[in-house]
Amino acid sequence: MTLHRPRRLSAGQAAALAAIATHVDTHGVAPSRAELVRLLGRSRHVIEKRLAALQKKGFLRIAPDTARGLVVIGREETADDSGASEVALPDGAAP
């Protein structure tokens, strides 16, 4: 029997994932790398490392050669009677 450990995120990875989800909800498109640099206050190198870690852990899909090709995997969107929507990030995404 193989035991699988939960795919936990660091605080920085969770912040990046939340920033991407919020940007998509607000603007209808994923943020560019430059926008993530500004939103998170980190260097492009750090952003790229976090995106790669999120992809490796299965929380994010990165489309190659696409400026805004970031897709949060496993998001479920539900709307209540008022029309407001609530977005749930995948398990383990909270810091």
C-alpha positions as CSV (number, residue, x, y, z in Angstrom):
1,M,0.0,0.0,0.0
2,T,1.4,3.4,-1.0
3,L,0.7,6.4,1.2
4,H,0.3,9.7,-0.5
5,R,1.1,12.9,1.4
6,P,-1.1,15.9,0.9
7,R,0.3,18.4,-1.6
8,R,0.8,21.4,0.7
9,L,1.6,24.8,-0.5
10,S,4.1,27.3,1.0
11,A,2.7,30.6,1.9
12,G,4.2,32.2,-1.2
13,Q,2.8,29.5,-3.5
14,A,-0.7,29.9,-1.9
15,A,-0.4,33.7,-2.3
16,A,0.5,33.3,-6.0
17,L,-2.4,30.9,-6.6
18,A,-4.8,33.2,-4.9
19,A,-3.5,36.2,-6.9
20,I,-4.0,34.3,-10.1
21,A,-7.6,33.2,-9.2
22,T,-8.5,36.7,-8.0
23,H,-7.1,38.3,-11.2
24,V,-9.1,35.9,-13.3
25,D,-12.3,36.7,-11.3
26,T,-11.8,40.4,-11.5
27,H,-10.4,40.8,-15.1
28,G,-11.6,37.7,-16.9
29,V,-8.0,36.7,-17.8
30,A,-5.0,35.3,-16.0
31,P,-2.3,37.8,-15.0
32,S,0.9,38.2,-17.0
33,R,4.2,37.4,-15.3
34,A,4.9,41.1,-15.0
35,E,1.5,41.7,-13.3
36,L,2.3,38.9,-10.8
37,V,5.6,40.6,-10.1
38,R,3.8,43.8,-9.3
39,L,0.9,42.1,-7.4
40,L,3.2,39.9,-5.2
41,G,6.2,42.2,-4.9
42,R,8.7,39.5,-5.8
43,S,11.2,39.1,-8.6
44,R,10.3,37.4,-11.9
45,H,12.7,34.6,-10.9
46,V,10.7,34.0,-7.7
47,I,7.4,34.1,-9.6
48,E,8.6,31.6,-12.1
49,K,9.8,29.2,-9.4
50,R,6.4,29.5,-7.6
51,L,4.5,28.9,-10.9
52,A,6.7,25.8,-11.6
53,A,6.0,24.5,-8.1
54,L,2.3,25.0,-8.5
55,Q,2.3,23.2,-11.8
56,K,4.4,20.3,-10.4
57,K,2.0,20.0,-7.4
58,G,-1.0,19.9,-9.8
59,F,-2.6,23.2,-8.8
60,L,-1.8,25.1,-12.0
61,R,-1.5,24.4,-15.7
62,I,0.9,26.6,-17.7
63,A,0.2,26.9,-21.4
64,P,3.5,27.2,-23.2
65,D,4.4,30.3,-25.2
66,T,1.3,32.2,-23.9
67,A,1.6,35.4,-21.9
68,R,-1.6,34.8,-19.9
69,G,-1.7,31.0,-20.1
70,L,-2.1,30.3,-16.4
71,V,-5.1,28.0,-15.4
72,V,-5.9,27.1,-11.8
73,I,-6.8,23.4,-11.8
74,G,-9.7,22.1,-9.8
75,R,-11.5,25.4,-9.2
76,E,-15.2,25.0,-8.7
77,E,-17.5,28.0,-9.0
78,T,-20.9,28.1,-7.5
79,A,-23.6,30.8,-7.5
80,D,-26.1,31.3,-4.8
81,D,-29.6,32.7,-5.2
82,S,-28.4,36.3,-5.0
83,G,-26.2,35.7,-8.1
84,A,-23.0,36.1,-6.1
85,S,-20.4,33.5,-6.8
86,E,-18.0,31.8,-4.5
87,V,-14.8,30.2,-5.8
88,A,-13.2,27.3,-4.0
89,L,-9.5,26.6,-4.6
90,P,-8.3,23.0,-4.6
91,D,-7.6,21.3,-1.2
92,G,-4.3,22.3,0.3
93,A,-4.3,25.7,-1.5
94,A,-4.9,27.7,1.7
95,P,-1.8,28.9,3.5
